[in-house]
């Protein structure tokens, strides 16, 4: 059986098709005259299926799941001039989920991640984890994931193809360095955003005896003895993944590790909260200095952790409301990580919105609010819009401001100083009627307002720019087609169905 038709991949296709039809596992089981547990096993990739069974399921779901000998791509057909209404709940954080999946390697007991998103980035990491021996199972309702790692991981059996499709594989370095004297990891993939150096990871992990050499297709890693029980690390980049990698290495390195210039961003806070459940002592959560008292050996605990909500998804939904001139309530929005974005939109650009009372996420740490966006006429901000490390404007939220600026009256400069290629992807908004000018690889001029028009386009190979096109298509005059949308499914769970429940017209189809 080829990699494309493994039980895990077939199960994922069936699950996605079921959700697009709006069916529960129970309802699909009734149609197939089988049990919910059987459907659950199929969707979890724990059931080999005959071609006859696959065709039977495909007929029930009205979806061509598998076409032998061909590879099909997922596309979205999007009706324009959309008016959204109602409320939508912010789902759990994609970036926290991938960090916690990597961190589960530190625990020799069972880790239950509650509310984890069914997204392609998670699927790729699960394929890697199961290939090296980690036992994985979903709750019957599909909301909670249980992971149990064996005493000895089989790195020789690693699913290299899955590993190459996610940059998150880099975060295996920190945990694996605690268990192996040497190992290798495939080069990391993910979005096409330009060069993102791994040198900060190398510098930080060197304090734990880790040496990395890049060879053809792999990072070869050696771990030597380090007798220091006091480590003071200054990160050369205040990055999220390098902070997470360093935290995971420090978690079971005996003694004290002080990490300065650490990212205090949302996914780092989630990781800290999980590590503390494992018994690691961490001071300074939410600041740029983290002090970690590491454990002498890997814990073997049964722990449960509820992942916090995703501020980037919340910002996507705010953008959807603005661009379609709709009144929409986004519930469970993590306000601490949206305050700068809302200040720019409200105080500088004229967005009318209201905030509900604050309450806490299931992790007991993250502050949430319900945000209601009201139809507004936006104006361009007086200054350029640029990202900064938290608590500044989130780097992942910057692309949405290209769409927002295109709806506003006036001219806006957007400065994406982090990535070389992402600003270039946003030029594709011009094909939908926007006026976006590239000054250099990092700076855009956006003129508004825009009369959006429908178009048949291929998705760019970058998550947030691809979602920006999708949101603009919702507002366009006439229908659109966005092709090859795998990259969107990397970061968003079942987005078409959720938007359709608000009044959108998004139809997934394969070609």
C-alpha positions in Angstrom: 0.0 0.0 0.0 1.5 3.4 -0.9 1.9 6.2 1.6 -1.1 8.0 0.2 -3.4 5.1 0.9 -2.3 4.1 4.4 -5.2 3.4 6.9 -4.3 6.7 8.6 -4.6 8.8 5.5 -7.8 7.0 4.4 -9.2 7.5 7.8 -8.5 11.2 7.7 -10.2 11.6 4.3 -13.2 9.8 5.6 -13.3 12.0 8.8 -13.0 15.2 6.7 -15.7 14.1 4.3 -18.0 13.2 7.1 -17.6 16.6 8.8 -18.1 18.3 5.5 -21.5 16.5 5.2 -22.2 17.6 8.8 -22.6 14.0 10.1 -21.6 12.7 13.5 -19.8 9.4 13.8 -23.1 7.9 15.1 -25.0 9.1 12.0 -22.3 7.7 9.7 -22.4 4.4 11.6 -26.1 4.2 11.1 -25.8 4.8 7.4 -23.2 2.1 7.1 -25.1 -0.3 9.5 -22.1 -0.6 11.8 -21.1 0.8 15.2 -19.7 4.2 16.2 -16.7 2.4 17.6 -16.0 0.9 14.2 -16.3 4.3 12.6 -13.9 5.7 15.2 -11.4 3.0 14.5 -11.6 3.7 10.8 -11.1 7.4 11.2 -8.3 6.9 13.7 -6.4 4.8 11.0 -6.6 1.6 13.0 -8.7 -0.4 10.5 -7.5 -1.8 7.1 -10.3 -1.3 4.6 -11.1 -3.1 1.4 -11.7 -1.1 -1.8 -15.3 -2.3 -1.7 -15.7 -0.8 1.8 -14.0 2.4 0.8 -16.4 2.8 -2.1 -19.4 2.1 0.1 -18.3 4.8 2.5 -17.6 7.2 -0.3 -21.1 6.6 -1.7 -22.7 7.4 1.7 -20.6 10.5 2.1 -21.1 11.5 -1.6 -17.3 12.0 -1.8 -14.7 10.5 -4.0 -12.4 9.5 -1.2 -9.8 7.4 -3.0 -9.1 7.3 -6.8 -6.7 4.5 -7.4 -3.6 5.5 -9.4 -4.2 9.2 -9.2 -3.6 11.9 -6.7 -6.4 14.4 -6.1 -6.2 17.8 -4.5 -8.8 19.5 -2.2 -10.3 22.8 -3.5 -12.9 25.2 -2.2 -15.7 26.6 -4.3 -16.7 29.9 -2.6 -19.9 31.9 -3.2 -19.3 35.6 -3.0 -21.2 38.6 -1.5 -21.4 36.7 1.8 -23.2 38.1 4.8 -22.3 36.3 8.0 -24.3 36.4 11.2 -24.5 34.6 14.6 -21.6 33.5 16.8 -18.6 31.2 16.3 -16.4 29.6 18.9 -12.6 30.0 18.7 -11.0 26.6 18.5 -7.9 25.5 20.4 -4.4 26.7 19.4 -2.6 25.0 16.5 0.8 26.2 17.6 0.3 25.1 21.2 -1.0 21.7 20.0 2.2 20.9 18.0 4.5 22.0 20.9 2.5 19.8 23.3 2.7 16.8 21.0 6.5 17.2 20.9 6.6 17.7 24.7 4.6 14.5 25.3 7.9 12.7 24.4 9.2 13.8 27.8 6.5 11.9 29.7 6.8 8.1 30.0 3.3 8.0 31.3 0.1 9.0 29.5 -0.6 12.4 28.3 -4.2 13.4 27.5 -4.5 16.6 25.4 -8.1 17.9 25.7 -9.7 19.8 22.8 -6.8 19.3 20.4 -7.6 20.4 16.8 -8.0 17.9 14.0 -5.7 19.7 11.6 -3.1 18.5 9.1 -0.1 19.8 11.1 -1.3 17.7 14.0 -1.9 14.7 11.7 1.7 14.9 10.4 3.2 14.9 13.8 0.9 12.0 14.9 2.2 10.0 11.9 5.7 10.7 13.0 5.0 9.9 16.7 3.2 6.6 15.9 6.0 5.6 13.5 8.5 5.8 16.4 6.3 3.8 18.7 4.0 6.2 20.5 0.5 4.8 21.1 -2.2 7.3 20.1 -5.9 7.1 20.6 -8.8 9.5 20.3 -11.8 9.8 22.6 -15.1 8.6 21.1 -16.2 12.2 20.5 -12.9 13.0 18.8 -12.1 15.9 21.1 -9.4 14.4 23.3 -6.1 12.7 22.3 -4.2 10.2 24.5 -0.5 9.6 23.9 1.6 6.9 25.6 5.3 6.7 24.6 7.2 3.4 25.0 10.3 3.2 27.2 12.4 3.0 24.1 11.5 5.0 20.9 12.3 3.5 17.5 13.8 6.4 15.7 15.0 4.2 12.8 11.4 3.7 11.9 10.5 7.4 11.7 8.1 8.4 9.0 10.4 10.7 7.1 7.8 11.8 4.5 5.5 13.1 7.3 8.4 14.7 9.2 9.5 16.7 6.1 6.0 18.2 5.8 6.1 20.0 9.1 8.6 22.5 10.5 7.4 21.4 13.9 9.7 18.4 13.6 12.5 20.8 14.8 10.9 20.7 18.2 11.8 17.0 18.5 15.4 18.1 19.1 14.9 19.3 22.7 13.0 16.2 23.9 15.1 13.6 22.0 18.3 15.1 23.3 17.3 13.9 26.8 17.2 10.2 25.7 19.6 9.6 22.9 23.4 10.1 22.6 22.9 10.7 18.8 20.0 10.9 16.4 19.0 12.5 13.1 15.9 14.5 12.0 14.8 15.2 8.5 15.0 18.8 7.3 11.9 20.7 8.3 9.2 21.8 5.9 5.8 23.6 6.5 4.9 26.9 4.9 7.0 28.6 2.2 7.9 31.8 3.9 11.6 32.3 3.1 14.7 31.3 5.0 14.2 30.7 8.7 17.6 29.9 10.3 17.9 27.1 12.8 21.0 28.6 14.3 19.2 30.0 17.4 18.2 26.4 18.2 21.7 25.2 17.8 23.2 27.9 20.1 20.6 27.3 22.8 20.8 23.4 22.8 24.6 23.6 22.8 24.2 24.4 26.5 22.9 20.9 27.0 25.7 19.3 25.1 23.9 19.1 21.8 25.9 19.4 18.6 24.1 19.5 15.3 25.5 19.1 11.8 23.4 19.7 8.7 24.0 17.1 6.0 22.1 16.1 2.9 18.5 16.0 4.0 19.0 15.6 7.7 20.1 17.3 10.9 22.6 14.9 12.5 22.6 15.4 16.3 25.1 14.3 18.9 24.6 14.8 22.7 27.7 14.9 24.9 28.1 15.0 28.7 27.5 18.3 30.5 28.3 18.5 34.2 27.1 22.1 34.7 24.0 22.2 36.8 23.5 25.9 36.2 22.9 27.2 32.7 22.3 30.8 31.7 21.1 31.0 28.1 20.5 34.2 26.1 18.5 33.3 23.0 19.8 35.1 19.9 16.2 35.3 18.6 13.1 35.8 20.6 11.4 33.0 18.7 8.5 30.8 19.8 10.0 27.4 18.6 13.5 28.1 19.9 12.1 29.0 23.3 10.0 25.8 23.3 12.9 23.6 22.3 15.0 25.1 25.0 12.3 24.6 27.6 11.9 21.0 26.7 15.6 20.3 26.9 15.7 22.1 30.3 12.7 20.2 31.7 14.7 17.1 32.4 18.2 18.6 32.7 19.0 18.5 36.5 19.7 21.9 38.0 18.6 25.4 37.1 18.3 26.8 33.6 17.7 30.5 33.1 16.4 31.5 29.6 16.6 35.1 28.7 15.1 36.8 25.7 12.5 34.0 25.8 9.2 34.3 23.9 6.3 34.9 26.3 3.8 34.1 23.5 0.6 32.0 24.0 2.0 28.6 22.8 5.0 29.0 25.1 2.7 29.7 28.1 0.7 26.5 27.2 3.9 24.5 27.1 5.1 25.9 30.5 1.7 25.0 32.0 2.0 21.4 30.7 5.6 21.0 31.9 4.6 22.2 35.3 2.0 19.4 35.4 4.9 17.0 34.8 6.6 18.4 37.9 8.9 20.9 36.4 9.2 24.2 38.3 9.1 27.2 36.0 9.2 30.9 37.2 8.5 33.8 34.9 5.7 32.4 32.7 4.5 35.2 30.4 7.8 37.1 30.7 11.0 37.2 28.7 13.0 35.5 31.5 12.2 31.9 32.3 13.8 30.1 35.2 13.5 26.3 35.0 14.3 23.8 37.7 14.7 20.6 35.7 13.9 17.1 36.8 16.6 14.4 37.4 14.8 11.9 35.1 11.9 11.7 32.8 8.5 11.5 34.6 6.1 8.7 34.3 2.8 10.4 35.0 -0.8 10.3 33.8 -1.6 13.9 33.1 -4.4 15.8 31.3 -4.1 19.2 29.8 -6.7 21.4 28.1 -5.2 23.5 25.3 -6.0 27.2 25.2 -7.8 29.0 22.4 -6.0 30.2 19.2 -5.6 34.0 18.9 -4.7 33.6 15.2 -8.0 31.9 14.4 -9.8 34.5 16.4 -8.1 37.2 14.3 -9.1 35.3 11.1 -12.8 35.4 12.2 -12.6 39.1 13.1 -11.2 39.7 9.5 -14.0 37.6 8.0 -16.6 39.8 9.8 -14.9 43.0 8.7 -14.4 42.1 5.1 -18.0 40.9 4.7 -19.4 43.9 6.6 -21.2 41.5 9.0 -22.1 41.5 12.7 -20.5 38.5 14.2 -19.6 37.3 17.7 -16.4 35.4 18.2 -16.6 33.6 21.5 -13.7 32.3 23.6 -11.2 34.8 22.1 -7.9 34.9 24.1 -7.9 38.7 24.6 -4.3 39.0 26.0 -3.0 38.0 22.6 -5.3 40.3 20.6 -5.2 43.6 22.5 -2.7 45.3 20.1 -4.6 44.1 17.0 -7.9 45.4 18.4 -6.3 48.7 19.5 -5.0 49.3 15.9 -8.4 48.3 14.4 -10.5 50.2 16.9 -8.5 53.3 17.8 -6.7 53.9 14.5 -8.9 52.3 11.9 -12.4 52.9 13.3 -13.7 49.4 13.8 -16.8 49.2 16.0 -16.7 46.2 18.3 -17.7 45.3 21.9 -16.1 43.0 24.4 -17.9 40.8 26.9 -16.8 40.0 30.5 -13.5 38.1 30.9 -13.4 34.4 31.9 -10.8 31.7 31.9 -9.8 29.0 29.5 -9.9 25.4 30.5 -6.1 25.6 31.3 -6.9 28.0 34.1 -4.4 30.5 32.7 -5.6 32.2 29.5 -8.0 35.1 29.7 -10.9 34.9 27.3 -13.7 37.2 26.1 -16.5 37.2 23.6 -15.9 39.8 20.8 -18.8 41.2 18.8 -17.7 42.9 15.5 -20.2 45.4 14.1 -20.2 46.6 10.4 -17.9 49.5 10.1 -16.3 51.8 7.6 -12.5 51.6 8.2 -9.9 54.2 7.5 -6.2 53.6 7.0 -4.0 53.9 10.1 -1.6 56.9 10.3 1.5 54.7 10.8 2.8 51.5 9.2 1.6 48.2 10.5 4.4 45.8 11.6 4.7 42.8 13.9 6.7 42.6 17.1 7.3 39.8 19.5 4.6 39.4 22.1 3.1 41.6 23.5 3.3 43.3 20.1 1.2 42.6 17.1 1.5 38.9 16.4 3.6 38.0 13.3 1.0 35.4 12.2 -1.8 38.1 12.4 0.0 40.5 10.1 -1.3 39.1 6.8 -4.9 39.7 7.8 -4.1 43.4 8.0 -3.5 43.3 4.2 -7.2 42.3 3.8 -8.3 44.7 6.4 -6.3 47.6 4.8 -7.8 46.7 1.5 -11.3 47.3 2.9 -10.3 50.7 4.5 -10.3 54.1 2.9 -6.8 55.4 2.2 -3.3 54.0 1.9 -1.6 51.6 4.4 2.0 50.4 4.6 2.5 46.9 5.9 6.1 45.9 6.9 6.7 42.2 7.3 10.4 42.3 8.4 10.4 38.7 9.6 9.9 36.6 6.4 11.4 37.1 3.0 8.5 35.7 0.9 5.3 36.1 2.7 4.6 39.7 1.6 5.0 38.5 -2.0 2.2 35.9 -1.5 -0.1 38.8 -0.5 0.2 40.3 -4.0 -2.3 37.6 -5.1 -5.0 39.8 -3.5 -4.7 41.9 -6.6 -6.3 39.1 -8.7 -9.4 39.6 -6.5 -9.5 43.4 -7.2 -7.2 44.7 -4.4 -4.5 47.4 -5.0 -1.4 46.0 -3.4 2.1 47.2 -4.4 5.3 45.5 -3.4 8.0 48.0 -2.4 10.6 45.3 -1.6 10.4 41.7 -0.2 9.3 43.0 3.2 7.1 46.0 2.5 3.6 46.4 0.9 1.5 49.4 0.1 -2.3 48.7 0.2 -4.8 51.1 -1.2 -8.5 50.8 -0.3 -11.4 50.4 -0.3 -11.6 47.4 -2.7 -14.4 46.1 -4.8 -13.6 42.4 -4.5 -14.3 40.2 -7.5 -14.4 36.5 -7.8 -11.6 34.5 -9.4 -10.3 30.9 -9.9 -6.9 30.8 -8.2 -4.4 28.3 -6.8 -3.6 28.7 -3.1 -0.2 30.0 -2.2 2.1 27.6 -0.2 1.7 29.7 3.0 -1.1 29.3 5.5 -2.1 32.8 6.5 -1.9 34.3 2.9 -4.0 31.4 1.7 -6.7 32.1 4.3 -6.5 35.8 3.4 -7.5 34.9 -0.2 -10.3 32.7 1.1 -11.7 35.5 3.3 -11.5 38.1 0.5 -13.4 35.6 -1.8 -16.3 35.5 0.7 -16.8 39.2 0.0 -16.2 39.1 -3.7 -18.8 39.8 -6.4 -19.4 36.4 -8.1 -18.2 33.0 -7.2 -14.5 32.0 -6.7 -12.5 28.8 -6.6 -9.5 28.4 -4.4 -7.5 25.4 -5.5 -5.1 23.1 -3.6 -6.0 24.2 -0.1 -4.0 21.6 1.9 -2.1 24.4 3.5 -5.3 25.9 5.0 -6.1 22.5 6.5 -2.7 22.6 8.2 -3.9 25.2 10.6 -7.8 25.3 10.6 -10.2 22.5 11.5 -13.3 22.1 9.3 -13.3 25.8 8.4 -15.8 25.5 5.5 -18.5 23.9 7.6 -18.0 26.4 10.4 -18.3 29.4 8.1 -21.3 27.9 6.3 -23.1 27.7 9.6 -22.8 31.5 9.7 -24.2 32.0 6.2 -21.2 31.4 4.0 -21.3 29.2 0.9 -18.0 27.2 0.8 -18.0 23.8 -0.9 -15.0 21.6 -0.7 -14.4 19.3 -3.7 -11.6 17.1 -5.0 -10.0 17.1 -8.5 
